[in-house]
Amino acid sequence: MLLDETIDAVLLDAGGVLVLPDPERFRELLAPFGASPDDETCRLAHYAGMRECDRLGEADWPAIDRIVARAVGVPEDRIDEAIPAVNRIYLDEDWVAAPGAAEAMLELEAAGLKLAIVSNASGRMEQMLLDNNICAAIEAPMARVAVVIDSHVVGIEKPDPAIFALALSALDLPPERCLFIGDTVHFDVAGARSAGIRALHLDPFGLCPDADHEHLSSLGDLAVAGSSAR
């Protein structure tokens, strides 16, 4: 069982878990380079890029952007030209809610679990989650979280365990009472483990071949497990 009575809180990455790059922006900005991906292809491309990050063991963003461009259908001879557009989609454009994210967060909250967000982001993640009706650290008609920690705001990035310590402090819980969910091994699984937190790797397309950590195919699966475990 993914959740049991030893877990009091779920900490979540935001990008790739709760929000994803907007498929409409993919289509608009990459059309000049010959790509016209559907929504599911855009979703797959994100996780393919994160898998490349894990394969490399580092955040080589140009290499990761090439994988994303290739996955959404940019022809091989146009990929280098398309990299600035991919970079813009990731860094400058607003992201949209991942399928089922808001509902899963409400289910986890209803199961009695405390929630917190730990995200490597550009300073806009708290507002982005609020705008997408996913969660908020204020009273609002959506799941309530103890804190939204944005790496740009706090000046610490995953996998540094210090960023996880900020969330643990906000939750007032020890690491062994928490679970973390993220879409990379490099930033999320390794970072959470270094902070003493059990980690689940959200890998909806089964791209990760590693057997040394737990995988999760959807956030909804965890929400169902949480509801039945408590």
N, C-alpha and C positions, 0 to 999 in steps of 0.2 A: 504494500500500500504506500502511496506517495506521501500521504499525510497521516499523522497519528497524534495521540495526545501529548507527545513531546514537543510539538510545534505550536507556538503561540502567535507567530507572525510570519508573513510572506513579504520579502523584499523583492522588487522587480526592477529589471532594466526597463527602459521605455522604448527606445528605438529597436524595432524588430520584434518586440514583445507586445507593446500596447499601441504603438503607431508605426506606420510604414511610409516610405516615400510615395507621393501621390501618383498613381498611374497616369492621370491626365497630364501631369507635367512631364512624365517620361515621354508620352506620345507627342506632346507639343514640342518639346525641346530636342527630341531625337529624330523627329520626322525628317529634318534636313539631311540627316545622315543615313536615311534609308530604313529606319526602324518604325514599326507600328505595332507594338506589343499589346496583347490584351491584359486585363488586370492580373490574372493568375500568373502570366509570364513575368510581369513586373515583380510580383511577390516572390516568385522563385529566384529571380535575379538578385534580389537583396540577400537571400540566404546563401546563394552561390558566392556572392562577394564575401560574406562573413566566413564561409568555409575556406576561401582563399587566404583570408587573414589568419585563420587557425593553421592552415597548412604551412604558411610562411613563418608563423610564430612571431609575427610583428605587424605593426600597422603600416604597411607599405601601400599608401592610398592610391598612387597611380596604378600599381599592379592590380589592386582590388577593383578600381574603377574600370579597368580593361575587362575584367571578368564580368562585371555588371553590364557593360556595353555589349559584350559578346552575347550574354544570356538574353538580352532583350531584342537581339536580332540585328544589331549594327553590323554591316558587312566587314569582313576582316580588314580590308584596305581603307576603311573609314574610322576604325576604332580610335586611333591616336587623335584624330580630329574631334572626336566626340567626347573625349575625356573632360574638357572644361564644362560641357553641358551636364555630364553625370555629376561632376563635383558641385555644380550649382544646385542640382536637384537635392543633393544630400545636405549641403551647408546653408543654402540661402532660401530654399522654398519651404513652405509649411507642409508638414506631413499629415496624413489622415489616419483615422482609427483603424487598427488591425481588425479583421473580421472577428466578431464576438468578444472583443476586449472589454468593452464597457459592461456587458452582461456577466462575464467571468469575474470581473472585479466586484460586482455587486454580490455574486454568489459567495465569493471568498469572505466578504465582509459579513454576510448573513450567517456564515458558518462560525462566526465568532473570532475570526483571525484579524489581528492588527496588520496594517499594510503600510509600506513605505516604498518610495521610488529612489533608485540610485542609478543615475544616467550620465554617461559621457555625452555632453550636449553643448550647445552654443549659447546658452543663457536664456533660451526661450521655451525650455521644455515644460515648465510649470504652466505657462499660459497655453501652450499647445495642447496639453492634456485637458485643461479646463475647456478650451474652445471645442474640443472633440467630444466633450461630455463623458470623459472616461473616469477621471478621478480628480480630487482637489484636496488641498490641505486646509480648506475653509468650509464653512457650512454651505452646501450646494446640493442640487438634486442629482447626485451621482455618488459613487463610492468615495468614502472619506479616507484619506491617508494621513499618517502622522507627519510626514515631511516629503517634499520633493527635492532631492539633492541633485543639483545640476553641476557638473564638473567645472564649467566655465565660471559659475558663481562662486564656488567654494575654493577653486584653485587647486584641486586634487583630482586626478583621473584614475579610473580603474585601469589596471589591476592593483593599484596601490591600496593596501588594506585600510589605510587611514580614511578613505572615503566611505567604506562600509562602517567604520567605527562611528562616523557621524550619524548614520541611520540607527545604529544600535543605541546610541545615546538618546535620540529622539523617541525611540520606542521604549527605552528603559528596560531592555531585555539583554540577556547574555547571548552570545552567538549560537550556542547549542540549542536555543529555543526558537531559532529562526531558520528559514529556508530562503534561498535566493534563486531567481529564475532569470536567465539571460540567453542571448542568441549567439554567443561566442564562447569558445574555450579560453582564448587568449585573454580577453578582458574580464569575462564574467565568471566562468568556472574557476579559473586559476585565481582570480582576485578574491572571490568569495571564500575559497578554500584557505587562502593565506590569512583571511580574517577569522578563520575557525567556523565558517558558516557552510552548512551543507548546500550544494548547488545542483540545480537541474538545468540541463542544456536544452533550450527550446529549439527543436530541429524538425520542423513540420514536413520537410521533404526527404528526411532520412539521409542527408548528405554527409554526416559525420561518421567516419568508420571506427572511431575510438571506442574502446570498451572499458576504459578506466574511469568513466563517470556516468551518471544517470542522464537519460534523455527523456524528453517530453514532446509529444507530437502536437499538442495544442494546449493553450491555457485553459480551455474549457474542460479538458480531461482532468486537470488539477482541481478545478472548481468543483467538479462532481465528486472527486475523491475527498475533497475537503468537507463537503456537505455530508458525506456518508460516514466520515471518520470522527465527527465531533457531535 
